[in-house]
Amino acid sequence: MLRNSATPESVSPETAVLTSEFYRNLINHSPDLTCIVDSQGVVQFVNLEVKTFGYEPSDVVGKSISYFLHPADLPLVDEAIQQMLARPEVTTRAERRLRKADGNWCVMETAATRMMLSDSFVIVIHMRDITSRLATEFQLAESQRNLSHLVNVIPEVFWISDAEIKVMSYVSPGYERVWGRSCESLYKSPASFWNAVFPDDVAQFGVRLDEQKSGKPYEAEYRIVRPDGEIRDIWDQAYPVVDPDSGNVTEYLGIAQDVTERKRNERNLRIFRKLIDGASDIMAIIDSATLTILDMNEHGIGKLGYTREELTHLQLQDIDNSDEAAILWKLSKQPLVASTIQYESSFCRRDGSTYPVDIIIERVETDIQYLFLSARDITEKRRLERGMRDTIEALASTMEKRDPYTAGHQVRVAKIAAAIGANMGLSANTIRGLELAGIVHDIGKITVPAEILSKPGRLSVPEFDLIKQHPQTGYEILNNVDFPWPIAEIVQQHHERCDGSGYPLGLCRDKILIEARILAVADVIESISAHRPYRPALGIDVAIKEIQEGREIHYDADAVDAALALYSKGVLAQMIS
């Protein structure tokens, strides 16, 4: 049984010794570092906790405590000691830096008190290492700063409300950017949130919230009206915080996003999809790396006879009769500054039948690069072109019957011009127009008397002047025909020269249509190589020398270079023969 009291006279010397040893052991086993210093700051005692810092008690006792403290802290320590010596009731508490035996520093939370020992005053100091705690607090504060910064800059709105979702205890600065109202206004007037909801959405949104107050997460979409009258679409999602003891919802944590642009894009995409599906051309999206068909409009699916699922397993070359190498070559030839390429091919239906198409491919880059393809059925266009070609060839045949010495000249010029155009990389459509212009390029000679056309000797000046009128006459004959190509202009300009020395208009370089510049080179090659009424054939080598010497002077440099490339391969010789 514990005694209620004891007097000094009742404690025996043996008990006093045991009590002293007891308290010494108690202090030595304390988790705090305890030391006693005299009025000069010399350590008189230190408990065994000092070993935690790499010291033995003998390393510390007898030395000034200043040796173990950070120099910057010494003035404060001296001041605190003087205060305690002067005022016994003072207990100082502070954070001081302590040097460990390995030279590193740790932060100690200290409490120092003056006491009487053997007729002299001493300072008893209790110290606790708080280095780890301070590091944790710093990391926590840093995390809070980072989180605060993140919440301040991200566009989403974070919020915390009561269990009824009526009073907001926190809303992030994103609220001011999205709602256009200050966060403070929401704290002062919780009803301002409901006042901002678009009137038509209030009832539906309220019902949605009531349904979700059962402690489950909820999602809702609604519109708000900003103070400036702008309407914004909001997607809101919230999660309940449940008390583990009662099981009741204590608050909601939520995030609201402004999805106005997304909703607008979705509406635009629906409209765009409707327009695409209703288009009379085939439209498709294609992976630029693999040429895999990613999607196609309804017209294309019906036209080709595939299902949508079947199409998404096909590549462009599975429906385009151009092989993959040819398609990739066309794409690689596209200049980096261009956004589209165009070529003609034929599409293959699921049943194996084919039909001609005019293809336009546009490169589009978003997060990935893909191709947008548009293909138009040109079956009717080809039928009309065949009719035009038949008519043009009939005109050419009529012309050549009046001039038997030039029989086949126009057809050969047309073939040479088409080959040069292809070598220069002109489109298939342009080459067809060029070839048709070549077939009738001398149609204007129909007004020249046959005896002049077939005259074996040298022409007089008036006779040559009459022949020089044939490009203009050809233009006047063809100008009223509705061709899909500038046939009349090509025929009119095929005797123009780059330096302006040609006729009938005296045009220079870029003022002359590229088709006419090509036709001029082809006409010279065939005319010099073949027989004429006034001279025998001079041969292909003489013709090549003429265009080489006239390159960039009379004749277009690119057209000459393309003709030379064909000559080196023997193609021109075959055409002339």
ZISULQUI-V577772 format. One record per pair of residues at least 24 apart in sequence whose C-alpha atoms are under 7 Angstrom apart, sorted by the first residue. I is the first residue (numbers start at 1). J is the second residue. D is the distance in whole Angstrom. If there is no record, write none. Layout:
I_J_D, I_J_D
This chain:
32_126_6, 32_127_6, 32_128_5, 33_126_6, 33_127_5, 33_128_6, 34_125_6, 34_126_5, 34_127_6, 35_124_6, 35_125_5, 35_126_7, 36_122_7, 36_123_6, 36_124_5, 36_125_6, 37_122_6, 37_123_5, 37_124_7, 38_121_7, 38_122_5, 38_123_6, 39_121_7, 39_122_6, 41_65_6, 53_100_5, 53_101_6, 54_100_6, 54_101_5, 55_101_6, 68_98_6, 68_99_5, 69_97_6, 69_98_5, 69_99_6, 70_97_5, 70_98_6, 70_99_7, 84_113_7, 84_114_6, 85_114_7, 88_114_6, 106_131_6, 107_131_5, 156_255_7, 156_256_6, 156_257_5, 157_255_5, 157_256_5, 157_257_6, 158_254_6, 158_255_5, 158_256_7, 159_253_6, 159_254_5, 159_255_6, 160_251_7, 160_252_6, 160_253_5, 160_254_6, 161_251_6, 161_252_5, 161_253_7, 162_250_7, 162_251_4, 162_252_6, 163_249_6, 163_250_5, 163_251_4, 163_252_6, 165_252_7, 166_190_7, 178_258_7, 179_226_6, 180_226_6, 180_227_6, 196_224_5, 196_225_5, 196_226_7, 197_223_6, 197_224_4, 197_225_6, 198_223_5, 198_224_5, 198_225_6, 215_240_6, 215_249_6, 216_240_6, 232_258_7, 232_260_5, 233_258_6, 233_259_5, 233_260_5, 234_258_5, 234_259_6, 235_259_6, 281_374_7, 281_375_6, 281_376_5, 282_374_6, 282_375_5, 282_376_6, 283_373_6, 283_374_5, 283_375_6, 284_372_6, 284_373_5, 284_374_7, 285_370_7, 285_371_6, 285_372_5, 285_373_6, 286_370_6, 286_371_5, 286_372_6, 287_370_5, 287_371_6, 288_369_6, 288_370_5, 288_371_6, 291_315_5, 291_316_6, 292_316_6, 304_349_5, 304_350_6, 305_349_6, 305_350_5, 306_350_6, 319_347_5, 319_348_5, 319_349_7, 320_345_7, 320_346_6, 320_347_5, 320_348_6, 321_345_7, 321_346_6, 321_347_6, 321_348_7, 339_363_6, 343_427_6, 343_428_7, 344_428_6, 355_379_7, 389_436_7, 392_440_7, 393_439_7, 396_439_6, 396_440_6, 396_443_7, 399_443_6, 399_446_6, 402_450_6, 403_450_7, 403_453_6, 403_454_7, 405_454_7, 405_532_6, 405_533_6, 410_438_6, 410_439_5, 410_440_7, 410_441_7, 411_438_7, 411_439_5, 412_575_7, 412_576_7, 413_438_6, 413_522_5, 413_523_6, 413_526_6, 414_438_4, 414_439_5, 416_522_6, 416_575_7, 417_518_6, 417_519_6, 417_522_5, 420_559_7, 420_562_6, 420_563_6, 423_562_6, 424_562_6, 433_485_6, 433_487_7, 434_515_6, 437_487_5, 437_490_7, 437_491_6, 438_519_7, 441_491_5, 442_470_7, 442_474_7, 443_474_5, 444_470_4, 444_471_6, 444_473_5, 444_474_4, 445_470_5, 454_533_6, 455_533_6, 455_534_7, 456_533_5, 456_534_4, 457_534_5, 458_534_7, 472_504_7, 490_515_6, 490_516_5, 494_519_6, 494_520_5, 495_520_6, 497_554_5, 497_555_6, 498_552_7, 498_553_6, 498_554_5, 498_555_6, 498_556_7, 499_553_6, 499_554_6, 517_555_7, 517_556_6, 518_559_6, 521_555_6, 521_559_7, 521_560_7, 526_576_7, 540_573_7
